[in-house]
Amino acid sequence: MNLLKDTFDLIVLGAGSGGLAAAKRAASHGARVAIVEGDRVGGTCVIRGCVPKKLLVYGSQYDEYLKDSHYFGIEISRSSIDSSVLLNNVRREVDRLNRLHVELLEKSGVEIISGWGSITSPTSISVISSDKSKKNKEIHARNILIAVGGRPVRPDIPGAALGWVSDDMFLQKNWPEKVVIVGAGFIACEFSCIMNGLGVEVVQLVRGNTLLKGFDQELSLFLEENMRKEGIDLQFQKTLSALEGCQGDLKVLLQCNEAIDCGGVLFATGRKPFLDGLNLDKIGIVQEAERIKVDSGNATNIANIFAIGDVAGHVQLTPVAVEEGRVLADNLFSGTHRKVKYNLIPKAVFSKPEIASIGLSENEALDKFGGGNVQVYRSKFRPMSQSLQKSERRCLLKLVVDVKTDKILGCQMAGEHSAEIIQMASIAISMGATKLDFDQTMALHPTIAEEFVTMR
């Protein structure tokens, strides 16, 4: 073995969003980088998460466009939904993106090593080849980054294997006529809205009393109200006890002695880090709560081994993993001392309506500063896109302001283009913008976003 040839400045375990960002950024600084991946390049976000899900979101909106088209002078005599075409086209696009990410890594000078990595020492990794015709190999690194992401979990109930997890949704050839979706988080809400838009009867079961824990409560209630109007059967305080039957003909048994017949069940009840086979215990990497323990710079207790993304447990969002990867690479190889701003993470749920936020929610701000120190501005209105059909659909925009400093603590929105608008608002809020700064910004009319600079 040529030790010099197989020694890298950085070896990244996992070619998901965080790992890709770190590898390419490190290579741009002149580091010699390898990335080890036993699955497809792209990770959860590109292969079985954000990207294919957003494509399904787009597809689920067209039936509504067609139904409303006559208000705009367009007559369409007949339309039908064939989800198999959409699903097939989404998979084709995912294949293209997988190839694109491989090409981008190669252009960046990052060496792709196909296989599953196991850390054998603080500076060495054993790679079990994904290709059985090829031998396993040992590679060495001055720095190791663990960015292997997470996996969806199934509940511990009889018959759980009969249900889907989010990974399975993109592999289906078609949807059944009726599905039960279990969960209250963004994955559950997004798939409820997607499948409802594609003509599937949806029952969403929630163990607690609210949707979207961690989001602004008013936005969560706004989403709940609108999902019900779209025909989604939201049922709170319902817990599964078992699944019976077979794929396409299932019976969902609940602890309240109720049962629901359906064609499919999606468990959207959480994810956990995919730490299998990494050998963490044997080399002494400290873990807590099923995650790798890291410091503020994403270093583990072993100085040259780092962890980012879902395995590190800060915030399980793709943009966070990407930023962690870039910050780490900059600090290691360009001499900077950057920090990830965990207090200013833009978030979006691609539900119907779409919701997005940056900074503190109203309830978080009130808890932190007290009622007399927080001013909330809001605007609720029908967007112009819904005016001809006299739709009941509304937008909700909110600004949460510190009374003493006039600084904007948070910005929330529910309605069309929420994520795009909040992304731009994030720049201003990250720079410390005040309510006066917003007030003195010229409004672009007629837009939804102008409401953020005209609130009084």
ZISULDA-V773498 format. One record per backbone hydrogen bond with DSSP energy under -0.5 kcal/mol. CO is the residue of the C=O (numbers start at 1). NH is the residue of the N-H. E is the energy in kcal/mol with one decimal. If there is no record, write none. Layout:
# ZISULDA-V773498
CO/NH/E  CO/NH/E
This chain:
# ZISULDA-V773498
1/3/-1.1  2/6/-1.7  4/7/-1.2  6/140/-3.4  8/142/-2.3  10/34/-2.1  11/13/-0.5  11/145/-2.8  12/14/-0.8  12/36/-3.1  13/147/-2.6  15/42/-2.8  16/20/-2.9  17/21/-2.1  18/22/-2.3  19/23/-2.6  20/24/-2.5  21/25/-2.0  22/26/-2.6  23/27/-2.3  24/28/-1.9  25/29/-0.9  26/29/-0.8  26/31/-2.0  27/30/-1.8  31/33/-0.7  32/9/-1.8  32/10/-1.8  33/111/-2.5  34/12/-2.8  35/37/-0.5  35/113/-2.9  36/14/-2.7  37/115/-1.7  40/43/-1.2  42/46/-1.3  43/47/-2.5  43/48/-0.5  44/48/-1.8  45/49/-0.6  45/51/-2.6  49/53/-2.5  50/54/-2.4  51/55/-1.9  52/56/-1.9  53/57/-2.2  54/58/-2.3  55/59/-2.2  56/60/-2.3  57/61/-0.7  58/61/-1.2  58/62/-0.5  59/62/-0.9  61/65/-1.7  62/66/-2.5  63/67/-2.1  64/68/-2.0  65/69/-0.6  66/69/-0.7  68/71/-1.6  69/72/-1.6  69/74/-2.0  70/73/-1.3  73/75/-0.6  74/76/-0.6  75/77/-0.5  80/82/-0.5  82/85/-1.1  82/86/-1.2  83/87/-2.9  84/88/-2.1  85/89/-2.4  86/90/-2.4  87/91/-2.1  88/92/-1.9  89/93/-2.0  90/94/-2.3  91/95/-2.1  92/96/-1.8  93/97/-2.3  94/98/-2.4  95/99/-2.0  96/100/-2.2  97/101/-2.5  98/102/-1.7  99/103/-2.3  100/104/-2.5  101/105/-2.1  102/106/-2.2  103/107/-2.6  104/108/-1.6  105/109/-0.6  105/110/-2.3  106/109/-1.0  111/35/-2.8  111/113/-0.6  112/114/-0.6  113/37/-1.9  113/115/-0.5  114/130/-0.6  115/117/-0.5  116/128/-2.7  118/120/-0.6  118/126/-3.1  121/124/-1.2  123/141/-2.5  124/120/-1.7  124/121/-1.5  125/127/-0.5  125/139/-2.8  126/118/-2.2  126/128/-0.6  127/129/-0.8  127/137/-1.8  128/116/-2.5  130/132/-0.7  131/134/-2.3  137/127/-3.3  139/125/-2.9  140/8/-2.7  143/11/-2.2  144/306/-3.0  145/13/-3.2  145/147/-0.7  146/308/-2.0  147/16/-0.6  149/274/-2.6  151/272/-2.5  155/157/-1.7  157/160/-1.6  158/243/-2.4  159/162/-2.0  160/163/-1.7  164/267/-3.2  165/168/-1.4  165/169/-0.7  166/169/-1.0  166/170/-0.5  167/170/-0.7  168/171/-1.6  168/172/-0.5  169/172/-0.6  177/201/-2.8  178/263/-2.7  178/264/-0.8  179/203/-2.1  180/266/-2.6  181/183/-0.6  181/205/-2.7  182/268/-2.6  184/212/-3.1  185/189/-2.4  186/190/-2.5  187/191/-2.3  188/192/-2.1  189/193/-2.0  190/194/-2.6  191/195/-2.6  192/196/-2.1  193/197/-2.2  194/198/-1.1  195/200/-2.7  196/199/-1.5  201/179/-2.6  202/233/-2.5  203/181/-3.1  203/205/-0.6  204/235/-2.9  205/183/-2.6  206/237/-0.7  206/238/-2.2  208/237/-2.1  212/215/-2.0  216/220/-2.2  217/221/-2.4  218/222/-2.1  219/223/-2.5  220/224/-2.5  221/225/-2.5  222/226/-1.9  223/227/-2.8  224/228/-2.1  225/229/-1.7  226/230/-1.6  227/232/-2.2  228/231/-1.5  232/234/-1.3  233/204/-2.4  233/235/-0.5  235/206/-2.8  239/255/-2.8  241/158/-0.7  242/253/-2.6  244/251/-2.5  246/249/-2.7  249/246/-2.0  250/262/-2.3  251/244/-2.1  251/253/-0.6  252/260/-2.0  253/241/-3.2  253/242/-1.5  254/257/-1.5  258/254/-2.7  260/252/-3.3  262/250/-3.0  263/248/-1.3  264/180/-2.4  265/164/-3.8  265/267/-0.5  266/182/-3.0  266/268/-0.9  268/185/-0.5  270/153/-2.2  272/151/-2.7  273/275/-1.2  275/278/-1.7  278/119/-1.9  279/283/-1.3  280/284/-0.8  280/285/-2.3  281/284/-0.6  286/293/-2.1  288/291/-1.6  291/288/-2.8  295/298/-2.2  298/307/-2.2  299/295/-2.0  301/303/-0.6  302/300/-0.6  302/305/-2.4  304/144/-2.5  305/300/-2.7  306/146/-3.1  308/311/-0.8  309/312/-1.5  309/313/-1.0  309/314/-0.5  311/292/-2.8  315/317/-1.8  317/321/-2.0  318/322/-2.4  319/323/-2.3  320/324/-2.7  321/325/-2.3  322/326/-2.3  323/327/-2.8  324/328/-2.4  325/329/-2.2  326/330/-2.6  327/331/-2.5  328/332/-2.4  329/333/-2.3  330/334/-2.2  330/336/-1.1  340/342/-1.4  341/344/-1.4  344/346/-0.6  347/357/-2.4  349/351/-1.9  349/355/-2.2  354/415/-3.3  355/349/-3.0  356/413/-2.4  357/347/-2.8  358/411/-2.6  361/365/-2.5  362/366/-2.3  363/367/-2.0  364/368/-2.1  365/369/-3.0  365/370/-0.6  366/370/-1.7  370/373/-1.6  371/374/-1.1  373/403/-2.4  375/377/-0.5  375/401/-2.9  377/399/-2.6  379/397/-2.6  381/383/-0.5  381/395/-3.2  383/386/-2.0  384/387/-1.7  384/388/-0.5  386/391/-2.1  387/390/-1.0  395/381/-1.6  396/414/-2.7  397/379/-2.3  398/412/-2.1  399/377/-2.8  399/401/-0.6  400/409/-2.9  400/410/-1.6  401/375/-2.6  401/403/-0.6  402/406/-2.6  406/435/-2.8  407/402/-2.9  407/409/-0.6  409/360/-2.6  410/400/-2.8  411/358/-2.0  412/398/-2.7  413/356/-2.5  414/396/-2.7  415/418/-1.5  417/421/-2.3  418/422/-2.9  419/423/-1.9  420/424/-1.2  421/425/-2.1  422/426/-2.2  423/427/-0.7  424/427/-0.8  424/428/-1.0  425/429/-2.5  426/430/-2.5  427/431/-1.2  428/433/-2.0  429/432/-1.4  433/408/-2.3  434/438/-1.7  435/439/-2.8  436/440/-2.2  438/441/-1.6  443/445/-0.7  448/451/-1.7  449/452/-1.8  450/453/-1.4  451/454/-0.8  451/455/-0.8
